[in-house]
Amino acid sequence: MFSTHITARRPVRIAAGLALLLAFPAQAVEYDGNWQFSLNCTAQGAQPAFTDRFTAPIAQNAFSRSRSARTAGGVEDSSRFSGRVAENQMTATLERSRGNERWTIRLAGPATSEGRFDLSGGLFVGERQLRSCQLVAEAQSSAPGSLAATAPTRAAAAAVQQQLTETSAQLATAAGALAMLQASSEARADGLQTDLDLARFEGGAMRNELTQRTAALAAFEARLQAAERATTQAQATLAQATATAATEIGQRDQRLAAATAQRSTLEARATAAEQASAQAQANATQAAAAATTQRSTLEARATAAEQASAQAQASITQLRGTLATAQRELTEARAAQPPR
């Protein structure tokens, strides 16, 4: 167990040494080398956009570039490009003069990789910005000890360090698992001895239980045979009941056919009765119409007779009045005659 702990410590010490080596390079040369700068500025009014590309070295994280010339008209045209890198940030200034004109391009931006910076800014006259500008700086060749030059070595060392770290973790896990396995083995050995004693004790009980289960199995087989005989008898009874049911179904079908025929006959009779009833209904309707007509005629005759009777009664009344008048006049005439 002691040797296992010693082996687990060795990768940790090696990894710590690699970490110190990775942190050792001086920060002053982390971006040193030859760099290419690409400058782009937007248009301004009638003046078109322009692009400039040049190369300048970076030393101790600082760079500068100056140039001077004269235009075709003899005007002096000079520029000075300078800047530096600090904390993975690059700042750059381009100061330019042409005759009496002065302007400055100021840019700043972060490192996007170990060999590239993306800067943005603008062209200024005094404090007034006239154009927007971008600058891309890309490493063409790297100085020994710079980030770009040591990138493969640092990547390999980081990979080794990661592998050593994983190996250390695996060794520590294996050591812990081995200790747990030893403790588990001892506990399991004690448990196995206890289980063996318990198994010997339980063996007799299991033999007794096996004897009892054998007797119970025999009894179960006897019950199973009895159940099989009962099943055979039930199947015979079921077959007989099936035959009886089939016979009854046949008889029922015959009775159903006879009932269907009788129903058809009764339906025919009912249809005939309905037709006769309809005919009788028509005759009754016709007789009722004739009776209504005859009644109307008799009522008309009765009305005429009543009118004639009324007229005769009036004539009788009138005749009686006339007779009474004549009788009165006769009486008066007889009274007016002298006695004889």
Secondary structure, DSSP 8 states (H G I E B T S, - for coil): -HHHHHHHHHHHHHHHHHHHHHH-S-GGGTT-EEEEEEEEE--BTTB--EEEEEEEEEBTTEEEEEEEEE-TTS-EEEEEEEEEEETTEEEEEEEEEETTEEEEEEEEEEEEETTEEEEEEEEEETTEEEEEEEEEEEEEEE-TTSHHHHHHHHHHHHHHHHHHHHHHHHHHHHHHHHHHHHHHHHHHHHHHHHHHHHHHHHHHHHHHHHHHHHHHHHHHHHHHHHHHHHHHHHHHHHHHHHHHHHHHHHHHHHHHHHHHHHHHHHHHHHHHHHHHHHHHHHHHHHHHHHHHHHHHHHHHHHHHHHHHHHHHHHHHHHHHHHHHHHHHHHHHHHHHS---
